[in-house]
Amino acid sequence: MKNKKITRKITQGMYVLTTNNGGCMVDAVSQISAGDNPLISVAVMKNNYTNELLKKNKLFALSILAKDVNPNIITTFGMNSMRDINKFENTSVKEIEGINIINDSLGYMICEIIDSIDNETHTLFIGKLIEADVFKDDQAMSYNYYQENKEDLIKVTTEKGKTAWVCTICGYVYYGDTLPDDFKCPICGVDKKLFKKKD
Ligand SMILES: Cc1cc2nc3c(=O)[nH]c(=O)nc-3n(C[C@H](O)[C@H](O)[C@H](O)COP(=O)(O)O)c2cc1C
């Protein structure tokens, strides 16, 4: 038996990962070690533009999102690629160590990349915490909360009169009567089984 539903019980948060010239939404963040120089890991899909940037850059930052974050931050950073839009154009940020930090967040961590591990789909970047601050002490948004409330948080609108398939993970919309056999979400990479049909 491999009931993957249980993985939803792993507590993950909601973060904007930034680096020089880009960034994206992530939930796959973990603190590897504590102490004076904590190590933080983040898993980034290989087809994300942010992955390309991280392979060239020395630093990454994670801005931790609050439960009441403006959902535009999630759509801007999680449902678009910096290949197509400038995500920072309409987002309030402050620059620290040359990296954009999201103002609408609970705080940030800046890490120096010390190692990375590639698998077929993702790269796990490991960073040493070099700078961090707390902006406010509100409740963080968990990935589970996002999953349970995303239909209210993020309104996915589809064009009338066209059959649309909506990714239940990230909200990407594919138009067409059927999804191609080997279709995978071009934004978050999930299988076509996780798409819902909307007429
Ligand atoms: C809630 C949410 C969580 C996400 N978590 C991750 C993640 O942990 N790792 C990842 O690589 N992409 C994750 N994504 C997908 C990227 O944010 C998305 O593919 C983004 O458009 C990539 O942008 P880029 O091409 O500018 O890097 C997530 C998206 C959403 C909406």
The ligand as an SDF file (V2000), in Angstrom:
LIG
                    3D

 31 33  0  0  0  0  0  0  0  0999 V2000
    1.2170   26.7170   -2.8460 C   0  0  0  0  0  0  0  0  0  0  0  0
    2.3380   26.4260   -3.7960 C   0  0  0  0  0  0  0  0  0  0  0  0
    3.4310   25.7190   -3.3490 C   0  0  0  0  0  0  0  0  0  0  0  0
    4.5030   25.4560   -4.2150 C   0  0  0  0  0  0  0  0  0  0  0  0
    5.5940   24.7680   -3.7420 N   0  0  0  0  0  0  0  0  0  0  0  0
    6.6640   24.5640   -4.5470 C   0  0  0  0  0  0  0  0  0  0  0  0
    7.8450   23.9630   -4.0440 C   0  0  0  0  0  0  0  0  0  0  0  0
    7.9560   23.5920   -2.8710 O   0  0  0  0  0  0  0  0  0  0  0  0
    8.8950   23.8010   -4.9050 N   0  0  0  0  0  0  0  0  0  0  0  0
    8.8260   24.2080   -6.2080 C   0  0  0  0  0  0  0  0  0  0  0  0
    9.8050   24.0390   -6.9320 O   0  0  0  0  0  0  0  0  0  0  0  0
    7.7200   24.7960   -6.7150 N   0  0  0  0  0  0  0  0  0  0  0  0
    6.6410   25.0040   -5.9070 C   0  0  0  0  0  0  0  0  0  0  0  0
    5.5240   25.6170   -6.3920 N   0  0  0  0  0  0  0  0  0  0  0  0
    5.4580   25.9540   -7.8310 C   0  0  0  0  0  0  0  0  0  0  0  0
    6.2410   27.2200   -8.2290 C   0  0  0  0  0  0  0  0  0  0  0  0
    6.0290   28.2730   -7.3160 O   0  0  0  0  0  0  0  0  0  0  0  0
    5.7820   27.6230   -9.6430 C   0  0  0  0  0  0  0  0  0  0  0  0
    6.1140   26.5790  -10.5320 O   0  0  0  0  0  0  0  0  0  0  0  0
    6.3490   28.9610  -10.1390 C   0  0  0  0  0  0  0  0  0  0  0  0
    5.5090   29.3970  -11.1880 O   0  0  0  0  0  0  0  0  0  0  0  0
    7.7800   28.8710  -10.6600 C   0  0  0  0  0  0  0  0  0  0  0  0
    8.1730   30.1630  -11.0660 O   0  0  0  0  0  0  0  0  0  0  0  0
    9.5810   30.4500  -11.8090 P   0  0  0  0  0  0  0  0  0  0  0  0
    9.5380   29.7700  -13.1570 O   0  0  0  0  0  0  0  0  0  0  0  0
    9.6560   31.9660  -11.9400 O   0  0  0  0  0  0  0  0  0  0  0  0
   10.6590   29.8910  -10.9410 O   0  0  0  0  0  0  0  0  0  0  0  0
    4.4520   25.9040   -5.5520 C   0  0  0  0  0  0  0  0  0  0  0  0
    3.3290   26.6240   -6.0030 C   0  0  0  0  0  0  0  0  0  0  0  0
    2.2810   26.8800   -5.1370 C   0  0  0  0  0  0  0  0  0  0  0  0
    1.0900   27.6590   -5.6310 C   0  0  0  0  0  0  0  0  0  0  0  0
  1  2  1  0
  2  3  1  0
  2 30  2  0
  3  4  2  0
  4  5  1  0
  4 28  1  0
  5  6  2  0
  6  7  1  0
  6 13  1  0
  7  8  2  0
  7  9  1  0
  9 10  1  0
 10 11  2  0
 10 12  1  0
 12 13  2  0
 13 14  1  0
 14 15  1  0
 14 28  1  0
 15 16  1  0
 16 17  1  0
 16 18  1  0
 18 19  1  0
 18 20  1  0
 20 21  1  0
 20 22  1  0
 22 23  1  0
 23 24  1  0
 24 25  2  0
 24 26  1  0
 24 27  1  0
 28 29  2  0
 29 30  1  0
 30 31  1  0
M  END
$$$$
